[in-house]
């Protein structure tokens, strides 16, 4: 009896790499999460992720044909580079699409930026299903949003729709290029919180900062300023989009009891028609689930829009792989079992 084919999902994150092997309905066969080894640079991190994925395939589906691979990554992925990807050194010069196809030859590989992949999963199976329009907000190592309209994730001309980590923070930022101003992600993200709270004598993670606010007034003030600035930008985004619902995911949602009430209060006070604010249904796994969905769609030949090839220019007017929501979704119960 022939072994049914499988798909592979990989989520390359700044601090972790998550991988799942699923059947063509999206039901999990096996999954694993490993450290990204990001401090050792792009080559080490990428190779570690690919080796982990191949080992998982060998252990869980050695006799099955690999039908497709879906990949989510921080930054905007292209065949020959990844733009807007500061989390790991040299990730921006990694030929991500080409390297993945070389690693998984004769297999369809689909790419998406992590926040858009997460929004894809939430709109298809999670908290944003049926909400139109909707916003997915990711607060993890970095900061990004994705906008869902008519069940489809808005990509943008250059694949950068929703990259609010580059927002201006003050009127004095107007007219200044990126290198001469502090962008929002440098102040509001897990990476930023860790940097701002640490000192040569004490290294704290973002989780440490939230855990210690009851004991240290300076950390409590830092968290208050952090959440208020996030709320300021989320309110403006909600006014622009007029979403029915906003779902929040990412590693920092583990401190939702401190973040959620202030965001809700700000939305109710500042938005003419306040949206529902909810935790993402898959608060920590949504990018991986989105990668699985891309692979399932490719393997089952669900039509998806094909972008024009990126022009051979250094920056940045090419189109990355687009993300859309398919109408024939795999089993939601199977996808839910990934978490």
Phi, psi and omega in degrees: 000131184285136178287131180298149178291164180228167172238161182233133173245137178227131174243107176274110179250171180291330182242342180215159174237125180247139183223143177218140171255128183227162172278181186287354173265359181089006179284134184291133171259317179199154177208160179204149175234131180229162174296144181286342187056031185298332180294346180262004173099171188296315184299313181296315182296314180298311181299322179297317179295315180295316180297320178297316180296317180294322178295320178295319176299314182297324182283326191252338185210050187299327184266000184266148174282134176278111187276327181192158177235129174248135185229130172250145179212153167292149184088180182255109189275139172229174176299319191249007182187171171227114183270158179055051186228070184278352190295328180231131182303130176073006176298332183291338180257004177289128178279074195299309182299313181296318181293323179292320178292328175291324180287330181234072185295152178060027180229137176292131178240126178245139183240149173204151172291150192299317182294323179288322175298319179297317178297322176303313180293317181292324179287333184273317186232351193243218189294338183261005179300124179083353179274128184211119352283175182213162179230135170252128179246124178252120175239097180225227175304319175244194182223129178199162176228163174219142183251130180249122180231123181059033180081001180245144178278126180288120183271316185092160184303317183252013181081009188250016176301132178088003180282067185289350175300343179261008181302148168293148181252342185207157180298333179289350177281345184300128179088353181267135176289169184309315185290347183250010177219162177267115181282163186301318183298334178286352178240332184233091177184166177298320179297318180293318181296318178299315181295316185289332183270342185271163177216170177303333182268347185208122178255121180242144170274169177300320179298321178301319182298313179296322183292334187258004184296333180290337185256340185231114184298324182294323178288325177297318178294323179295317179294319179300314179295322180299309183291322179296319179292320174300316180298319179305313183285326178293322177299314179297322178295319180294323177295320181294313189270331187054055184284154172286328184208147172238125176250136183246128178226182181108165187301330184284352175291351173297340176253035185299330180297336177265328185272313188302310183300322181290321177296318178299315179299317181294319179295318180294325182278327192252347185254128181306318177235087187297135177278164169290136176247123184223158168290144175300146178296328177241073190298333183244345187247001189302318178299321177295318179296322176297321177296319176299317180298319177300317180293318178299315179300316180295319183289329182260010173060036172286123185300137175225146179301139178255123182284161173291151179297148179291134178291157182276071176231154187289334186191144323241028196274045174250164179258124174284178178296133183278160178237126176229165178259125180277157180273333182261085186277149172291177183304122178293329180292323178293316179296319179301332181287354176289332185288000000 
